[in-house]
């Protein structure tokens, strides 16, 4: 078995989110510790060095290929390095093991990545959106909109984004991406002015959410060119494996307080080297 990437001594299993650690309890103590450290490294480097994050995910999979969070992490890191075929295989395995649709948007985008936008739409339509967590539902809408653009259907791409969460006056954790997606579609449609308004809303929402902990504070934005923050608010969102996705992702509770944004329209988107016995299932 090839040696995995080095994990610094200061990285321990405690650096992995508790929900993810719970999934490793079926492993021996020493194996669980090492797998957790590799997963923690994947979470740590997914943004700044996705290739290294992917190496750590693959190292974890070689020791714990039957654990859902491990396969999910391989999928996410594979997507990050552009290996969409591997991402799809791992996402299907994660879904089969866990029974969850947390990564349905990533499945849709991975189908797009391998050049199958029609199949991407089929995958997205096959789930009950009402049963999805709000952030997952928004991510799915964005992915479905992208698939419509791939098919040269900008009008229908815009329709995919017409969801209740598209509130131009309130910024939730998912708002910047949703607003920016709408701006991109409007630009594709040739409505440059409206696209600029939605992109501006995306920028304001991102600034407001990045300035404070969205779990505890409501932010009033009185001017579109600046974000006013309550002096008592001073926090940052956590990055890591969240409770529901158990994967490398930004964690912000989408059910708590949101930032209120006032924007004038004139100012205003090779399979892993893990357990080979799972490979046959992946090809199903």
C-alpha positions as CSV (number, residue, x, y, z in Angstrom):
1,X,0.0,0.0,0.0
2,X,1.5,3.3,-1.0
3,X,2.3,5.8,1.8
4,X,-0.1,8.7,2.1
5,X,0.8,12.4,2.4
6,X,2.4,13.5,5.6
7,X,0.1,14.8,8.3
8,X,1.7,17.3,10.6
9,X,2.0,16.2,14.3
10,X,-0.1,19.1,15.4
11,X,-3.1,17.8,13.4
12,X,-5.2,15.4,15.5
13,X,-8.6,13.7,15.2
14,X,-10.0,16.6,17.3
15,X,-9.5,18.9,14.3
16,X,-12.2,17.0,12.5
17,X,-15.8,18.0,13.2
18,X,-17.6,15.7,15.7
19,X,-20.3,14.4,13.4
20,X,-17.6,13.2,11.0
21,X,-15.6,11.6,13.8
22,X,-18.7,9.7,14.9
23,X,-18.9,8.0,11.5
24,X,-15.4,6.6,12.1
25,X,-16.4,4.7,15.3
26,X,-16.6,1.4,13.5
27,X,-12.9,1.6,12.8
28,X,-10.2,0.5,15.2
29,X,-9.0,3.3,17.4
30,X,-5.6,3.8,15.7
31,X,-7.2,3.6,12.2
32,X,-9.9,6.0,13.1
33,X,-7.3,8.5,14.4
34,X,-5.3,8.4,11.3
35,X,-8.3,8.6,9.0
36,X,-9.7,11.5,10.9
37,X,-6.3,13.3,10.6
38,X,-6.3,12.9,6.9
39,X,-9.9,14.1,6.6
40,X,-9.0,17.1,8.8
41,X,-6.1,17.9,6.4
42,X,-8.5,17.6,3.4
43,X,-10.8,20.1,5.1
44,X,-7.9,22.4,5.9
45,X,-6.5,22.5,2.3
46,X,-9.6,22.2,0.1
47,X,-9.5,25.9,-0.8
48,X,-5.8,26.7,-0.9
49,X,-4.4,23.4,-2.2
50,X,-7.2,21.1,-3.6
51,X,-4.6,18.7,-5.0
52,X,-3.1,18.1,-1.6
53,X,-6.6,17.9,-0.1
54,X,-7.4,15.2,-2.6
55,X,-4.3,13.2,-1.7
56,X,-5.4,13.2,1.9
57,X,-8.9,12.1,1.0
58,X,-7.5,9.2,-1.1
59,X,-5.3,8.2,1.8
60,X,-8.3,8.1,4.1
61,X,-10.2,6.1,1.6
62,X,-7.5,3.4,1.5
63,X,-8.1,2.7,5.1
64,X,-11.8,3.4,5.4
65,X,-13.4,3.1,2.0
66,X,-16.8,1.9,3.5
67,X,-17.4,5.1,5.5
68,X,-19.8,7.6,4.0
69,X,-17.9,10.8,5.0
70,X,-14.7,9.4,3.5
71,X,-16.3,8.7,0.1
72,X,-18.0,12.1,0.3
73,X,-14.7,13.8,0.9
74,X,-13.0,11.9,-2.0
75,X,-15.9,13.1,-4.2
76,X,-15.6,16.8,-3.1
77,X,-11.8,16.9,-3.5
78,X,-12.1,15.1,-6.9
79,X,-14.5,17.7,-8.0
80,X,-12.2,20.4,-6.8
81,X,-9.3,19.1,-8.9
82,X,-11.5,18.6,-12.0
83,X,-11.9,14.8,-11.9
84,X,-15.6,14.9,-12.5
85,X,-15.9,11.2,-13.4
86,X,-14.4,10.2,-10.1
87,X,-16.5,12.7,-8.3
88,X,-19.6,11.1,-9.8
89,X,-18.6,7.6,-8.8
90,X,-17.8,8.6,-5.3
91,X,-21.0,10.7,-4.9
92,X,-23.1,7.7,-6.0
93,X,-21.3,5.5,-3.4
94,X,-21.7,8.1,-0.7
95,X,-25.4,8.4,-1.5
96,X,-25.9,4.6,-1.4
97,X,-24.1,4.3,1.9
98,X,-25.6,7.3,3.6
99,X,-29.1,7.4,2.0
100,X,-28.7,11.2,1.9
101,X,-29.1,13.8,-0.9
102,X,-26.8,16.4,0.7
103,X,-24.5,16.4,-2.3
104,X,-27.2,16.4,-5.1
105,X,-26.0,19.7,-6.4
106,X,-22.5,18.4,-6.7
107,X,-23.8,15.4,-8.6
108,X,-25.6,17.7,-11.0
109,X,-22.5,19.8,-11.5
110,X,-20.3,16.7,-12.0
111,X,-22.7,15.5,-14.7
112,X,-22.2,18.9,-16.3
113,X,-18.4,18.4,-15.9
114,X,-18.4,15.2,-17.9
115,X,-20.4,16.9,-20.7
116,X,-23.9,15.5,-19.9
117,X,-26.1,18.5,-19.1
118,X,-29.3,16.6,-20.0
119,X,-28.4,13.9,-17.6
120,X,-27.6,16.6,-15.0
121,X,-31.2,17.9,-15.3
122,X,-32.6,14.3,-14.9
123,X,-30.5,13.8,-11.7
124,X,-31.7,17.1,-10.3
125,X,-35.4,16.5,-11.1
126,X,-35.3,13.0,-9.5
127,X,-35.1,14.4,-5.9
128,X,-37.8,15.8,-3.7
129,X,-36.6,19.4,-3.4
130,X,-39.0,20.1,-0.5
131,X,-37.2,17.5,1.6
132,X,-33.8,19.1,1.1
133,X,-32.2,21.5,3.5
134,X,-32.5,25.1,2.4
135,X,-28.9,25.6,1.5
136,X,-28.9,22.3,-0.5
137,X,-32.0,23.4,-2.3
138,X,-30.5,26.7,-3.3
139,X,-27.2,25.0,-4.5
140,X,-29.3,22.6,-6.6
141,X,-31.2,25.5,-8.2
142,X,-27.9,27.1,-9.1
143,X,-26.6,23.8,-10.6
144,X,-29.7,23.2,-12.6
145,X,-29.5,26.8,-13.9
146,X,-26.0,26.1,-15.1
147,X,-27.1,23.0,-16.9
148,X,-29.7,25.0,-18.7
149,X,-27.0,27.4,-19.8
150,X,-25.0,24.5,-21.0
151,X,-27.9,23.6,-23.2
152,X,-28.3,27.1,-24.6
153,X,-31.5,27.8,-22.6
154,X,-30.9,31.0,-20.8
155,X,-34.6,31.8,-20.3
156,X,-35.1,28.5,-18.6
157,X,-31.9,29.0,-16.7
158,X,-33.4,32.1,-15.2
159,X,-36.6,30.2,-14.3
160,X,-34.5,27.7,-12.3
161,X,-33.4,30.5,-10.1
162,X,-36.9,31.8,-9.4
163,X,-37.1,30.2,-6.0
164,X,-38.5,31.6,-2.6
165,X,-35.0,32.0,-1.3
166,X,-34.3,34.7,-4.0
167,X,-34.9,37.6,-1.7
168,X,-33.0,40.7,-3.0
169,X,-33.5,42.6,0.3
170,X,-32.1,39.9,2.7
171,X,-28.7,38.2,2.8
172,X,-28.5,34.7,4.0
173,X,-25.4,32.5,3.7
174,X,-26.6,31.2,0.4
175,X,-27.5,34.6,-1.0
176,X,-24.2,35.7,-2.6
177,X,-24.0,32.6,-4.8
178,X,-27.7,32.8,-5.7
179,X,-27.5,36.5,-6.6
180,X,-24.3,36.0,-8.6
181,X,-25.9,33.1,-10.5
182,X,-28.8,35.3,-11.4
183,X,-26.5,38.0,-12.6
184,X,-24.6,35.6,-14.8
185,X,-27.8,34.4,-16.5
186,X,-29.1,37.9,-17.0
187,X,-25.8,38.8,-18.6
188,X,-26.2,35.8,-20.9
189,X,-29.6,37.1,-21.8
190,X,-28.1,40.5,-22.7
191,X,-29.7,42.4,-19.8
192,X,-26.5,44.0,-18.7
193,X,-28.0,46.7,-16.4
194,X,-30.1,44.2,-14.4
195,X,-27.2,41.8,-14.3
196,X,-25.0,44.5,-12.7
197,X,-27.7,45.2,-10.1
198,X,-27.8,41.5,-9.0
199,X,-24.0,41.3,-9.0
200,X,-23.9,44.3,-6.8
201,X,-26.4,42.7,-4.4
202,X,-24.2,39.6,-4.4
203,X,-21.2,41.7,-3.4
204,X,-23.1,43.5,-0.6
205,X,-24.5,40.3,0.7
206,X,-21.1,38.6,0.7
207,X,-19.6,41.6,2.5
208,X,-22.3,41.6,5.2
209,X,-22.1,37.9,5.8
210,X,-18.3,37.9,5.9
211,X,-18.3,40.8,8.4
212,X,-20.1,39.1,11.2
213,X,-21.3,35.7,12.5
214,X,-24.6,35.3,10.8
215,X,-25.7,32.9,13.5
216,X,-25.9,35.7,16.1
217,X,-26.4,39.1,14.5
218,X,-28.6,40.9,12.1
219,X,-26.7,43.5,9.9
220,X,-28.4,46.6,8.7
221,X,-26.8,47.9,5.5
222,X,-27.9,51.5,5.1
223,X,-25.6,52.3,2.2
224,X,-24.9,50.0,-0.7
225,X,-21.2,51.1,-0.8
226,X,-20.5,50.2,2.9
227,X,-21.5,47.6,5.4
228,X,-22.2,48.9,8.9
229,X,-21.6,46.4,11.6
230,X,-22.8,46.4,15.2
231,X,-19.8,46.9,17.5
232,X,-20.8,43.8,19.5
233,X,-20.7,41.6,16.4
234,X,-17.3,40.2,15.8
235,X,-17.1,36.6,14.6
236,X,-16.2,34.4,11.7
237,X,-17.9,31.5,10.1
238,X,-16.4,28.1,10.7
239,X,-14.8,26.1,7.8
240,X,-14.8,22.3,7.9
241,X,-17.1,19.3,7.6
242,X,-20.7,20.3,8.5
243,X,-23.2,18.2,10.4
244,X,-25.4,17.2,7.4
245,X,-23.0,17.1,4.6
246,X,-20.1,15.7,6.6
247,X,-17.8,17.1,4.0
248,X,-15.3,19.8,3.1
249,X,-17.6,22.8,3.1
250,X,-18.2,26.2,4.7
251,X,-20.5,25.8,7.7
252,X,-23.1,28.5,8.4
253,X,-26.5,27.8,10.0
254,X,-29.0,28.8,7.4
255,X,-31.9,28.9,9.8
256,X,-30.7,31.7,12.0
257,X,-30.5,35.5,11.7
258,X,-29.8,37.0,8.4
259,X,-28.3,40.3,7.1
260,X,-30.8,42.9,5.9
261,X,-29.5,44.5,2.7
262,X,-30.9,47.7,1.3
263,X,-29.9,48.2,-2.3
264,X,-31.3,51.0,-4.5
265,X,-32.1,49.6,-8.0
266,X,-30.2,52.4,-9.6
267,X,-27.0,51.1,-7.9
268,X,-28.0,47.6,-7.8
269,X,-24.5,36.8,-10.0
270,X,-9.5,7.0,-11.6
271,X,-11.5,5.9,-8.9
272,X,-9.7,6.2,-5.6
273,X,-7.3,3.7,-4.3
274,X,-9.9,2.7,-1.6
275,X,-11.4,-0.7,-1.0
276,X,-11.5,-2.3,-4.4
277,X,-14.5,-4.4,-3.5
278,X,-16.6,-1.2,-3.6
279,X,-15.5,-0.5,-7.2
280,X,-17.9,-3.0,-8.6
281,X,-20.8,-1.2,-6.8
282,X,-19.6,2.1,-8.1
283,X,-19.9,1.0,-11.7
284,X,-23.5,-0.1,-11.2
